[in-house]
Amino acid sequence: MTVQTEMDALAPALEAYFGTYAMEETDRYAVAYIRLIHENLEYALANPSD
């Protein structure tokens, strides 16, 4: 369930980065958001019972 939730959170981050109205500032936020998701996804995969 945790992995599914994190993957669901990834969609708006990717949309913010690749979207039609993406700008430098939104790209910075999106990249930070994607990195945060990536770091936590690795933890969730390594600790499925947590």
C-alpha positions in Angstrom: 0.0 0.0 0.0 2.8 2.4 0.8 4.5 1.9 -2.5 1.2 2.5 -4.3 0.7 5.7 -2.4 4.1 6.9 -3.3 3.6 6.0 -7.0 0.4 8.0 -6.9 2.2 11.0 -5.5 4.8 10.7 -8.3 2.1 11.5 -11.0 1.6 15.2 -10.0 5.4 15.7 -9.6 6.0 14.4 -13.1 3.1 16.5 -14.4 4.6 19.6 -12.8 8.0 18.9 -14.4 6.8 17.9 -17.9 3.6 20.0 -18.0 2.8 22.6 -20.7 3.1 25.5 -18.2 6.3 24.2 -16.5 8.8 26.9 -15.6 12.2 27.0 -14.0 10.7 27.5 -10.5 8.1 24.7 -10.9 10.9 22.4 -12.3 13.0 23.0 -9.2 10.0 22.1 -6.9 9.1 19.1 -9.0 12.7 17.7 -9.0 12.9 18.1 -5.2 9.5 16.4 -4.9 10.7 13.5 -7.2 13.9 13.1 -5.2 11.9 13.0 -1.9 9.6 10.3 -3.4 12.5 8.3 -4.7 14.3 8.3 -1.4 11.2 7.2 0.5 10.3 4.6 -2.2 13.7 2.9 -1.7 13.0 2.7 2.0 9.5 1.4 1.5 10.7 -1.3 -0.8 13.5 -2.3 1.6 11.1 -2.3 4.6 7.7 -3.6 3.4 6.5 -4.4 6.9 7.2 -0.9 8.2 
